[in-house]
Amino acid sequence: MTDLDDLRSALRARESLAPDPDAVLAVATRRIRRRRTTGVAAVALAVAAIGAGGVVLLDRDTATAPPAVTLGSASASPEQVPPAAPAVSLEDGSWTLLFWAVQPHFASLHYAQDHRYGFEIEVRDGTAPGSALAAKPTTAGQLADPRSVTWQDGPGRWIRVRTTKPVTAAEMLALLTKIRGTPPVIASPLKSVRVPQGQKVTTFTSEPETNTLVLCPDPEKAGAPLDNRCLALTVSLTSSNAASPPSPEDPLPAYHQRAIGAYTVEIASSHANEPAALALLDSVQLAR
């Protein structure tokens, strides 16, 4: 199993997102077959699996006051690529940031510790589930389950923090105090692209050597699957592993790639949308 397969499986747990992250990422990652040498991808999968049995449909309220944590510019400027990182991070040197991902009204950050444990922060627009705390906890006694804590972070935003590490309530509270409104720093390769007219950021992920970008005309449409109007772009270190061929059911069967230095840039689209896909591919600028 590859790291991006793990990522796709991890995001599958978030069935309440619109559009469906699994459907969106499936095409974007299908042909990328890289091997992660650190073995930490399974950590992200394990974190995302916590509590996956409960799905919450979001009330997408509009915030009437600035929340303590913001999602960055992904919601405010859907054509900006790459989107700004979410303004939230875990400032603890014992945890390593694996990747962050943004969609409209949603952001997540995934950390690992000692290649054994995972720690995930989710930030969502809307009203938190009824079981959530009214505000960020300040005492250990407020944590019914130390490994999964949810709270309302202002009128129109809520946060969920989960970990696979067996922590006490006091230990989790100490970690929560280290969650700050500072964007995470990952020196990922994508510098800029020219977004085709009518396309908006549906999913963007940032890893140290990889970026995945999915553009669709209507990313806000509830439950919208990845359709043939979308474009899926991936930048990754060139690998000796060959890309897998498109499957018959793939909504984006047209595939092109180009090499830029040590990286391979890949684009998937419908055949009708190939001109826009090729223009997007040609516009890619890397930071290194």
C-alpha positions as a LaTeX table, in Angstrom:
\begin{tabular}{lrrr}
\hline
Residue & $x$ (\AA) & $y$ (\AA) & $z$ (\AA) \\
\hline
Met1 & 0.00 & 0.00 & 0.00 \\
Thr2 & 1.27 & 3.49 & $-0.84$ \\
Asp3 & 1.23 & 6.64 & 1.21 \\
Leu4 & $-1.37$ & 8.33 & $-1.00$ \\
Asp5 & $-3.55$ & 5.24 & $-0.88$ \\
Asp6 & $-3.38$ & 5.64 & 2.89 \\
Leu7 & $-4.27$ & 9.32 & 2.57 \\
Arg8 & $-7.25$ & 8.52 & 0.41 \\
Ser9 & $-8.40$ & 5.87 & 2.88 \\
Ala10 & $-7.88$ & 8.26 & 5.77 \\
Leu11 & $-10.04$ & 10.98 & 4.23 \\
Arg12 & $-12.75$ & 8.43 & 3.46 \\
Ala13 & $-13.69$ & 8.57 & 7.15 \\
Arg14 & $-14.88$ & 12.16 & 6.76 \\
Glu15 & $-18.11$ & 11.30 & 5.01 \\
Ser16 & $-19.80$ & 14.51 & 6.14 \\
Leu17 & $-17.62$ & 16.66 & 3.89 \\
Ala18 & $-18.89$ & 18.02 & 0.63 \\
Pro19 & $-17.76$ & 17.00 & $-1.85$ \\
Asp20 & $-16.86$ & 13.45 & $-0.85$ \\
Pro21 & $-13.09$ & 13.49 & $-0.12$ \\
Asp22 & $-12.69$ & 9.89 & $-1.22$ \\
Ala23 & $-14.26$ & 10.58 & $-4.60$ \\
Val24 & $-12.26$ & 13.76 & $-5.07$ \\
Leu25 & $-8.91$ & 12.27 & $-4.09$ \\
Ala26 & $-9.40$ & 8.93 & $-5.81$ \\
Val27 & $-8.58$ & 10.19 & $-9.28$ \\
Ala28 & $-5.97$ & 12.65 & $-8.08$ \\
Thr29 & $-3.98$ & 9.93 & $-6.38$ \\
Arg30 & $-4.81$ & 6.82 & $-8.41$ \\
Arg31 & $-1.79$ & 6.92 & $-10.66$ \\
Ile32 & 0.74 & 8.06 & $-8.09$ \\
Arg33 & 2.64 & 5.08 & $-6.73$ \\
Arg34 & 5.30 & 6.33 & $-4.36$ \\
Arg35 & 6.70 & 4.43 & $-1.38$ \\
Arg36 & 7.06 & 6.24 & 1.93 \\
Thr37 & 10.31 & 5.18 & 3.59 \\
Thr38 & 9.45 & 6.48 & 7.02 \\
Gly39 & 6.39 & 4.28 & 7.43 \\
Val40 & 4.34 & 7.04 & 9.04 \\
Ala41 & 1.46 & 7.06 & 6.56 \\
Ala42 & $-0.34$ & 4.39 & 8.56 \\
Val43 & $-0.34$ & 6.80 & 11.49 \\
Ala44 & $-2.53$ & 9.24 & 9.56 \\
Leu45 & $-4.88$ & 6.42 & 8.63 \\
Ala46 & $-5.13$ & 5.32 & 12.25 \\
Val47 & $-5.90$ & 8.83 & 13.44 \\
Ala48 & $-8.61$ & 9.36 & 10.85 \\
Ala49 & $-10.20$ & 6.05 & 11.77 \\
Ile50 & $-10.88$ & 7.19 & 15.34 \\
Gly51 & $-14.57$ & 7.85 & 15.71 \\
Ala52 & $-15.23$ & 7.18 & 12.03 \\
Gly53 & $-18.47$ & 5.44 & 12.90 \\
Gly54 & $-20.23$ & 8.70 & 13.72 \\
Val55 & $-21.02$ & 11.04 & 10.85 \\
Val56 & $-22.19$ & 14.58 & 11.58 \\
Leu57 & $-23.92$ & 16.76 & 9.00 \\
Leu58 & $-22.74$ & 20.32 & 9.35 \\
Asp59 & $-24.80$ & 23.44 & 9.89 \\
Arg60 & $-22.81$ & 25.90 & 7.81 \\
Asp61 & $-23.45$ & 29.02 & 9.82 \\
Thr62 & $-21.78$ & 32.31 & 8.99 \\
Ala63 & $-19.48$ & 33.54 & 11.72 \\
Thr64 & $-20.55$ & 36.80 & 13.27 \\
Ala65 & $-17.26$ & 37.31 & 15.11 \\
Pro66 & $-13.68$ & 36.26 & 14.31 \\
Pro67 & $-13.00$ & 32.70 & 15.53 \\
Ala68 & $-9.92$ & 31.86 & 17.54 \\
Val69 & $-8.63$ & 29.71 & 14.67 \\
Thr70 & $-9.14$ & 30.42 & 10.97 \\
Leu71 & $-8.99$ & 28.16 & 7.94 \\
Gly72 & $-6.78$ & 30.46 & 5.90 \\
Ser73 & $-7.71$ & 31.77 & 2.48 \\
Ala74 & $-9.08$ & 28.58 & 0.96 \\
Ser75 & $-12.68$ & 29.54 & 1.64 \\
Ala76 & $-12.31$ & 33.29 & 1.04 \\
Ser77 & $-10.34$ & 33.00 & $-2.23$ \\
Pro78 & $-11.17$ & 29.67 & $-3.89$ \\
Glu79 & $-9.07$ & 30.44 & $-6.99$ \\
Gln80 & $-5.80$ & 31.00 & $-5.07$ \\
Val81 & $-3.30$ & 28.20 & $-5.65$ \\
Pro82 & $-1.68$ & 27.07 & $-3.58$ \\
Pro83 & $-4.16$ & 28.04 & $-0.87$ \\
Ala84 & $-2.80$ & 29.52 & 2.32 \\
Ala85 & $-2.15$ & 27.01 & 5.07 \\
Pro86 & $-4.82$ & 26.92 & 7.80 \\
Ala87 & $-4.02$ & 29.27 & 10.66 \\
Val88 & $-3.67$ & 26.53 & 13.25 \\
Ser89 & $-0.83$ & 24.25 & 14.31 \\
Leu90 & 0.51 & 22.11 & 17.12 \\
Glu91 & 3.62 & 23.75 & 18.54 \\
Asp92 & 5.25 & 20.73 & 20.14 \\
Gly93 & 8.66 & 19.55 & 18.96 \\
Ser94 & 7.96 & 15.91 & 19.81 \\
Trp95 & 5.34 & 15.73 & 17.04 \\
Thr96 & 6.24 & 15.90 & 13.33 \\
Leu97 & 3.85 & 17.42 & 10.80 \\
Leu98 & 3.11 & 14.93 & 8.00 \\
Phe99 & 0.72 & 16.96 & 5.87 \\
Trp100 & $-2.12$ & 19.43 & 5.89 \\
Ala101 & $-5.20$ & 19.47 & 3.69 \\
Val102 & $-7.88$ & 22.04 & 2.92 \\
Gln103 & $-11.30$ & 21.99 & 1.31 \\
Pro104 & $-14.02$ & 24.63 & 1.38 \\
His105 & $-15.02$ & 25.10 & 5.03 \\
Phe106 & $-12.61$ & 22.43 & 6.24 \\
Ala107 & $-8.94$ & 21.97 & 7.11 \\
Ser108 & $-6.96$ & 19.18 & 8.73 \\
Leu109 & $-3.41$ & 18.69 & 9.96 \\
His110 & $-1.79$ & 15.33 & 10.62 \\
Tyr111 & 1.17 & 14.79 & 12.93 \\
Ala112 & 3.19 & 11.71 & 13.92 \\
Gln113 & 5.37 & 10.82 & 16.89 \\
Asp114 & 8.08 & 8.14 & 16.86 \\
His115 & 6.47 & 6.47 & 13.80 \\
Arg116 & 3.92 & 5.03 & 16.24 \\
Tyr117 & 1.30 & 7.60 & 17.15 \\
Gly118 & $-0.84$ & 10.04 & 15.23 \\
Phe119 & $-2.34$ & 13.39 & 16.15 \\
Glu120 & $-4.96$ & 15.12 & 14.00 \\
Ile121 & $-6.48$ & 18.59 & 14.16 \\
Glu122 & $-9.68$ & 19.27 & 12.19 \\
Val123 & $-11.14$ & 22.74 & 11.78 \\
Arg124 & $-14.62$ & 23.09 & 10.28 \\
Asp125 & $-16.98$ & 25.92 & 9.59 \\
Gly126 & $-20.43$ & 25.55 & 11.12 \\
Thr127 & $-21.97$ & 24.41 & 14.37 \\
Ala128 & $-20.27$ & 21.69 & 16.37 \\
Pro129 & $-22.00$ & 18.40 & 17.26 \\
Gly130 & $-24.22$ & 18.55 & 20.32 \\
Ser131 & $-21.70$ & 16.62 & 22.41 \\
Ala132 & $-19.00$ & 19.23 & 21.82 \\
Leu133 & $-17.71$ & 21.54 & 24.52 \\
Ala134 & $-18.85$ & 25.14 & 24.34 \\
Ala135 & $-15.25$ & 26.38 & 24.23 \\
Lys136 & $-11.71$ & 25.07 & 24.29 \\
Pro137 & $-11.29$ & 23.09 & 27.53 \\
Thr138 & $-9.23$ & 24.57 & 30.33 \\
Thr139 & $-9.36$ & 21.75 & 32.89 \\
Ala140 & $-8.68$ & 18.02 & 32.60 \\
Gly141 & $-12.05$ & 17.25 & 34.15 \\
Gln142 & $-13.80$ & 18.53 & 31.02 \\
Leu143 & $-12.34$ & 15.74 & 28.88 \\
Ala144 & $-14.66$ & 12.76 & 28.85 \\
Asp145 & $-12.43$ & 10.98 & 26.32 \\
Pro146 & $-8.85$ & 12.30 & 26.39 \\
Arg147 & $-8.08$ & 10.92 & 22.93 \\
Ser148 & $-10.88$ & 12.80 & 21.16 \\
Val149 & $-11.88$ & 16.35 & 22.08 \\
Thr150 & $-14.29$ & 18.63 & 20.22 \\
Trp151 & $-15.22$ & 22.23 & 20.97 \\
Gln152 & $-16.92$ & 25.26 & 19.43 \\
Asp153 & $-14.25$ & 27.76 & 18.41 \\
Gly154 & $-16.37$ & 30.87 & 17.98 \\
Pro155 & $-19.86$ & 31.32 & 16.52 \\
Gly156 & $-19.18$ & 29.70 & 13.15 \\
Arg157 & $-16.29$ & 27.32 & 13.60 \\
Trp158 & $-15.48$ & 24.17 & 15.53 \\
Ile159 & $-12.40$ & 22.05 & 16.16 \\
Arg160 & $-11.85$ & 18.36 & 16.76 \\
Val161 & $-8.55$ & 16.94 & 18.00 \\
Arg162 & $-7.86$ & 13.21 & 17.99 \\
Thr163 & $-4.85$ & 11.03 & 18.74 \\
Thr164 & $-3.93$ & 7.36 & 18.66 \\
Lys165 & $-1.57$ & 7.83 & 21.59 \\
Pro166 & $-2.91$ & 6.56 & 24.95 \\
Val167 & $-2.88$ & 9.88 & 26.81 \\
Thr168 & $-4.35$ & 10.93 & 30.14 \\
Ala169 & $-6.73$ & 13.87 & 30.37 \\
Ala170 & $-3.94$ & 15.99 & 31.82 \\
Glu171 & $-1.58$ & 15.05 & 28.99 \\
Met172 & $-4.17$ & 15.88 & 26.33 \\
Leu173 & $-4.96$ & 19.17 & 28.02 \\
Ala174 & $-1.26$ & 20.03 & 27.89 \\
Leu175 & $-1.25$ & 19.29 & 24.15 \\
Leu176 & $-4.34$ & 21.42 & 23.60 \\
Thr177 & $-2.57$ & 24.39 & 25.17 \\
Lys178 & 0.07 & 24.02 & 22.44 \\
Ile179 & $-2.45$ & 24.41 & 19.61 \\
Arg180 & $-1.91$ & 27.95 & 18.36 \\
Gly181 & $-3.32$ & 30.14 & 15.62 \\
Thr182 & $-0.10$ & 29.92 & 13.62 \\
Pro183 & $-0.05$ & 28.38 & 10.12 \\
Pro184 & 2.03 & 25.22 & 9.76 \\
Val185 & 5.18 & 25.38 & 7.65 \\
Ile186 & 5.78 & 22.71 & 5.00 \\
Ala187 & 8.19 & 23.48 & 2.17 \\
Ser188 & 6.14 & 21.64 & $-0.46$ \\
Pro189 & 7.12 & 21.92 & $-4.14$ \\
Leu190 & 4.19 & 23.72 & $-5.81$ \\
Lys191 & 4.74 & 27.46 & $-6.14$ \\
Ser192 & 1.90 & 28.52 & $-8.44$ \\
Val193 & $-0.44$ & 27.56 & $-11.28$ \\
Arg194 & $-2.90$ & 29.51 & $-13.43$ \\
Val195 & $-6.36$ & 28.27 & $-12.48$ \\
Pro196 & $-8.62$ & 27.93 & $-15.53$ \\
Gln197 & $-11.66$ & 30.18 & $-15.62$ \\
Gly198 & $-14.60$ & 28.71 & $-13.76$ \\
Gln199 & $-12.52$ & 26.28 & $-11.70$ \\
Lys200 & $-12.12$ & 26.48 & $-7.92$ \\
Val201 & $-10.05$ & 24.66 & $-5.34$ \\
Thr202 & $-11.90$ & 21.57 & $-4.15$ \\
Thr203 & $-9.05$ & 19.80 & $-2.36$ \\
Phe204 & $-5.44$ & 20.76 & $-1.74$ \\
Thr205 & $-2.90$ & 18.74 & 0.22 \\
Ser206 & 0.61 & 19.76 & 1.18 \\
Glu207 & 3.37 & 17.28 & 2.03 \\
Pro208 & 7.14 & 17.92 & 2.11 \\
Glu209 & 7.66 & 16.57 & $-1.44$ \\
Thr210 & 4.12 & 16.32 & $-2.79$ \\
Asn211 & 1.12 & 18.50 & $-3.57$ \\
Thr212 & $-2.28$ & 17.29 & $-4.70$ \\
Leu213 & $-4.73$ & 19.78 & $-6.22$ \\
Val214 & $-8.29$ & 19.08 & $-7.34$ \\
Leu215 & $-10.23$ & 21.81 & $-9.14$ \\
Cys216 & $-13.97$ & 21.66 & $-9.84$ \\
Pro217 & $-16.51$ & 24.26 & $-11.00$ \\
Asp218 & $-18.77$ & 23.82 & $-7.97$ \\
Pro219 & $-16.88$ & 22.55 & $-4.89$ \\
Glu220 & $-19.61$ & 23.88 & $-2.59$ \\
Lys221 & $-22.32$ & 21.61 & $-3.96$ \\
Ala222 & $-23.34$ & 19.25 & $-1.16$ \\
Gly223 & $-22.43$ & 15.68 & $-1.89$ \\
Ala224 & $-21.05$ & 16.50 & $-5.33$ \\
Pro225 & $-18.95$ & 13.65 & $-6.68$ \\
Leu226 & $-15.85$ & 14.18 & $-8.73$ \\
Asp227 & $-17.20$ & 14.68 & $-12.27$ \\
Asn228 & $-15.80$ & 15.11 & $-15.76$ \\
Arg229 & $-15.60$ & 18.90 & $-15.39$ \\
Cys230 & $-12.91$ & 18.61 & $-12.72$ \\
Leu231 & $-9.12$ & 18.65 & $-13.02$ \\
Ala232 & $-6.75$ & 16.70 & $-10.78$ \\
Leu233 & $-3.10$ & 17.75 & $-10.54$ \\
Thr234 & $-0.31$ & 16.09 & $-8.56$ \\
Val235 & 3.31 & 17.18 & $-8.09$ \\
Ser236 & 5.69 & 14.59 & $-6.64$ \\
Leu237 & 9.28 & 13.46 & $-6.75$ \\
Thr238 & 9.89 & 11.41 & $-9.86$ \\
Ser239 & 9.67 & 7.71 & $-9.04$ \\
Ser240 & 10.73 & 4.58 & $-10.88$ \\
Asn241 & 7.25 & 3.17 & $-10.25$ \\
Ala242 & 5.12 & 3.40 & $-13.37$ \\
Ala243 & 1.78 & 5.17 & $-13.21$ \\
Ser244 & $-1.21$ & 2.86 & $-13.27$ \\
Pro245 & $-3.42$ & 3.04 & $-16.38$ \\
Pro246 & $-6.83$ & 4.73 & $-16.16$ \\
Ser247 & $-9.70$ & 2.47 & $-15.23$ \\
Pro248 & $-12.87$ & 2.29 & $-17.35$ \\
Glu249 & $-14.98$ & 3.97 & $-14.67$ \\
Asp250 & $-12.54$ & 6.83 & $-14.15$ \\
Pro251 & $-14.37$ & 10.15 & $-14.69$ \\
Leu252 & $-11.02$ & 11.75 & $-15.63$ \\
Pro253 & $-9.49$ & 9.28 & $-18.11$ \\
Ala254 & $-7.23$ & 11.73 & $-19.99$ \\
Tyr255 & $-3.76$ & 11.68 & $-18.46$ \\
His256 & $-0.68$ & 13.81 & $-19.15$ \\
Gln257 & 2.57 & 14.48 & $-17.34$ \\
Arg258 & 5.70 & 16.59 & $-17.56$ \\
Ala259 & 9.01 & 16.56 & $-15.75$ \\
Ile260 & 10.28 & 19.65 & $-13.93$ \\
Gly261 & 13.69 & 19.02 & $-12.44$ \\
Ala262 & 13.45 & 16.17 & $-9.97$ \\
Tyr263 & 9.64 & 16.28 & $-9.97$ \\
Thr264 & 6.87 & 14.83 & $-12.09$ \\
Val265 & 3.70 & 16.86 & $-12.60$ \\
Glu266 & 0.62 & 14.83 & $-13.56$ \\
Ile267 & $-2.80$ & 16.01 & $-14.70$ \\
Ala268 & $-6.03$ & 14.05 & $-15.13$ \\
Ser269 & $-9.15$ & 15.33 & $-16.87$ \\
Ser270 & $-11.96$ & 14.31 & $-19.17$ \\
His271 & $-11.10$ & 14.16 & $-22.86$ \\
Ala272 & $-13.36$ & 17.17 & $-23.50$ \\
Asn273 & $-11.44$ & 19.15 & $-20.90$ \\
Glu274 & $-7.95$ & 18.29 & $-22.13$ \\
Pro275 & $-7.15$ & 21.79 & $-23.50$ \\
Ala276 & $-7.76$ & 23.33 & $-20.06$ \\
Ala277 & $-5.82$ & 20.48 & $-18.41$ \\
Leu278 & $-2.82$ & 20.97 & $-20.68$ \\
Ala279 & $-2.87$ & 24.72 & $-20.08$ \\
Leu280 & $-2.93$ & 24.06 & $-16.34$ \\
Leu281 & $-0.08$ & 21.57 & $-16.67$ \\
Asp282 & 2.03 & 24.05 & $-18.66$ \\
Ser283 & 1.43 & 26.80 & $-16.08$ \\
Val284 & 2.92 & 24.90 & $-13.13$ \\
Gln285 & 5.76 & 26.70 & $-11.39$ \\
Leu286 & 7.73 & 24.91 & $-8.66$ \\
Ala287 & 9.45 & 26.44 & $-5.68$ \\
Arg288 & 12.58 & 24.36 & $-6.32$ \\
\hline
\end{tabular}
